[in-house]
Amino acid sequence: AAMLVLAGLVALCHAACDLKIPFPPDAEPSGVGTAPDKKLFVNSDSGQLYLVDPKSRNVEVVGDLTADPAVKGFFGGLPDIEAATWIDGSPFAFLGIENSPCIVEYEWHMSKRVFRVFNLEKFRGRDNLSLEGLAWVPVPTARNQGYFYAASELTGTIFIYDVPILKRTGRNITASLVRKWTSTDVDMRALTGIAYIDNYLFLSYDDGDGNMVLIYKVDELGFPGELQEQYRVDIQDCSGVAIRRQGRDAYEVFFTSDSQQKLYAFVFRFQTGFDIHPFCADADQGAWARRLNATTLV
């Protein structure tokens, strides 16, 4: 990879990997999350949930919230799915809805229906600048063994919720706000994707032409701590991010772009940054990632 030195910053230039997923023509891939069997959930603004195999490029429709007759009653209309996440071992996908800020517990294997809706109290958003990212952060000492992080595109704030996923409840209930947190390390507000792995929180801020990725340590209580590293990534209109481990010291990072109708992939390592994914040895060389100022890893 080419290396440039600009005003004391090291710029690492790499290619992006467009996986060339054959999404349906009307799909708007507005978010991405990990799924079982090394696959990914990709959600569409139009209410569909896809299961994508990034290796084979196979895409399967595993959910359609518009097909559930109860959905309109919950949201006052068709749901705008902006994020999807999964808890290891769970039979559900958890979907973040923008036009009525809530988390949907969706059974995608057999019944393909909404089981519960968790309304997000005190969440702040407006119109299509509302809930844009969703991540599960495991915390063994928490009442429900973890928290859901919900990102607001309007303010750039992460709203951290205790959601009663382990309790028997009604079908439409309210999640408790535990804390609000906003990064002070970036001037951008358009927080459009969040992902968690191994006590690290990856945040993706979109400016239309590219995205900023900031990485924070998560403390033992499940809350964001110090900034570790930050990068500029050349993903146009980035709408979501997901991450999973690849070997001992590497991660696979996936980004969606709804306007480009694409799913991109990188290999990431701390300190050396983003690199070309093996899935795309012949990737378009026009895309790149650049490492900016970073603190020392603890």
N, C-alpha and C positions, 0 to 999 in steps of 0.2 A: 504494500500500500504506500502511496505517496505521503510524504510528511512535509508540512509547511510550518515555518516559524513566523508568527505574526505578532508583533508587539509583546513578545514574551509568552505568547500562548502557543501550545503545540496543537496543530490541526491535523488530525488523522483522517485521511480521505479514503473511503471505501465505497464499494458498490452496494446498492440495495438489491434485495431479491424479491421481485414481483412473482408471487407463486402462480399467477395466471389461473386463479380459481374460476371455474365456469359458473359463476353466480347466475341466477335467472335474470333476464333483462330488466325486470322491475325492482330488483333488490337494491337496497341502500345499506351497505354494511357499516352500520354506525357504531359498532362495538365488537370486542373480541374478548373471550375468556377461555381459560383452560377447561378441558373436558376429560372424561375417562378415556383410557386406552390411547394415550398420546394424541388425542384429537383436540379440536378447538370448537367452542361455541362461537358462532358469529350471528349477531342479531341485526335485524333490518328495521328501519324506521316504520315500515309498513305493517309491522306486527308479526313477522315470521322469525323463527329461530332455526338456524342451520347448524348441522354437525359437519365439520370440515376435517378431512385428513390431509394435513399439509404435505405429506410425502407422496401420496397417490394422486393428490389434487381432487379427490372425490368430494362432492358436496351433497348433503342429504337434508331435506326439510324434515325436522323432527318436532316442530311446533308451529302453530298458527293461532295467535291469540284472537284473531278476528273470527275464528271458527267456533269459539266458545260463546254460547248464547248469554252467559252471565257476565261477560266482559264489559259490554256497554253499560251495564248497571253499575259496575265498579268505577269506571273512568268517565262516564258521561259521554262516551264516544269511543272511537277506536284508539287503542293504546299506541303510544310512540315509544318503542323499546330503544333505549340508548346505551344499555350496558348489560352484560351477562357475566356471572361468575358461578363458581361451583365449589362445594366443600367436599374434599376427598372422602369417598365412601357414601355420600348422600345420593338418594335416588332423584333429587330435585336439581333443577337449574334455578338460579335466583336472578331475576331480571329487574333492571332498573327502568322505571317508567318516567318519562319526562313531563308529559302533559298533565299528570296528576301524581306528584312526587311520592313514590312508594316502591316497595320491593315486592315482587310477585314470586311466590313459591310455586314453581311449575313442574309437574310430573310429565317428563318428555318420553319415557320408555313405552308405556302401554296406553294409559288413559288419555294422555295429551290434553290435560286440563289444568286450570288454576286451582290449587288447593287452598292457599291463603294469600291475603294481601296485607302487607305491613305498611301502614301509612307512616310517613316520616314527619314527626312533629317538628315545628319550627324550622323546617328546611326553607331556604331562601333561594328563589329562582323566579324567572319571568318568561312566559311564552316559550320560545325555543332556546332560551338561555337559562336552562334549569338543570335537572339532574343529567349529567353526561358521563359519569364514571362510577363504578361500583367494585369494591374489593372486600374479600373476607380476610380478616386478620385474626388468627387463632391466639387466644389468651387463656391458658389453662385455669387461671384464677377467676376469670369472669363468670358471671352467673350462667351464661349460655355458651361458655367455652370460647368466646371470641366476640369481636365487634365487626359490624359492617361499616365500611367507609363509603360515604356517598359524596360525590364531587359536584359542585355548582359551577357551571360555566359563567354565570352572571358575575359572581364575586371572586372566583378562584378559591373558595373556602371548602374544606373537607368537613362534613358533618359526620360525627362518629356515633353510631347507634348500638344500643343493646336491644337485640331482636329476639323475642321468645321462641326460637325455632325448636327448642327442646321441650317445650311445654304444650299441653293440650289447651287449645284456645278456640275461639270462634274463627269464622272465616275472614272477617274484616276487623283488624285490630290495629292499635297504634304502637309503634316502636318508640323507645325512650331515648332521647338525646342525651348522650354522655358528655360530649365535649365538641367544641368547634375549633378548627385549626386552619390557619392560613400561612403559607410560606412568605417569609420576608426576604427571600433571596432572589426573587424574580419580579419584574414589573408587570408581567402579563397576568390577565385574569382568566383567559379562555382555557380553563382546565378541562380537557376533553377525554382524558384517560388516566386510570390509576391501576396499579397492579402490585401485588405483594408476594414476596418469596424470601425465605431464610432470614427473617428479621430486617428486611429491606423493603422500602416503599418506593416504587417508581411512579413519578408523576409526569404526564405529557401535556404540555401547553401548546396550543395551536395558534399560528398567526396567518394561516392561509397558504403561504409559500413553503413553510417548513414547521418544525416543532422543536421545542426545548424539552429535554428530558432531565429532570432533577431526581437524584436518588438520596433518600434519607434513611438513617438507621431508625428502627422502631424499638422502643425500650421494653423492659420486662412487663410493664403494665399495659402494653399495647398501644402506646401513643407515639407520634413522630418525635424524633430527636434531632440530631445534628445533620446538616447537609454533608454528604460524602463525596459525590461527584456530580458534574453536570455536563450535558452534551447538547450540541445543535445537530439535529437530524433532518435530512432533506426529504421529508414526507409531506407532500402537498395535501392540505385539508385533512390532517390526521384526526381520526375520530375515535380511536381506542387503542389500548395496549394490553398485551398479555405476556406472561413470562413463565418459563419452566426450566428446570435444571437440565443441563446436558453434560454429564460427566462430573468430575471432581471440582473443577474451578471455572466452568463455563455455563452459560445460560442461553436458551433460545428466546429471542424477543420478537413478538409479532405486533405489527401495526395495521390498522384498517384505515382506509380512506373512502368515505361514502360517495363523494363527488367523482372520484376516479374509479369507483367500484372495484377496489383492489385490496388484497391482503399481502403485506410485505413481511419478510423475515430477515433477522440478523442473528449472528452469534455474538454474545457480549461477554467480556471479561473485565473485572475491575482493574483499573489503572491503564489497561491497554485499549478498552473501549469496544465499539461496534465493529464487526468485520463481516465479510461476505458469508452467507449461509451455504453449506454444502449442497442444499437443494437446488441452487442456482449458480452453477459454475460459469454459466454464460450470461450472467445478469447484466442489465443495462448499467453501463459505467457512468451514467450521468448523475446518479444519486450518491450522497456522501454523508458522513457523520463527522462531527468535529468536537473534540474534547475541549472544554473550557476550564476555568479555575476549579480546582478540586482540593478538598481538605484531605488530610492523611487518614487512611482507614485505621480504625481502632482494632 
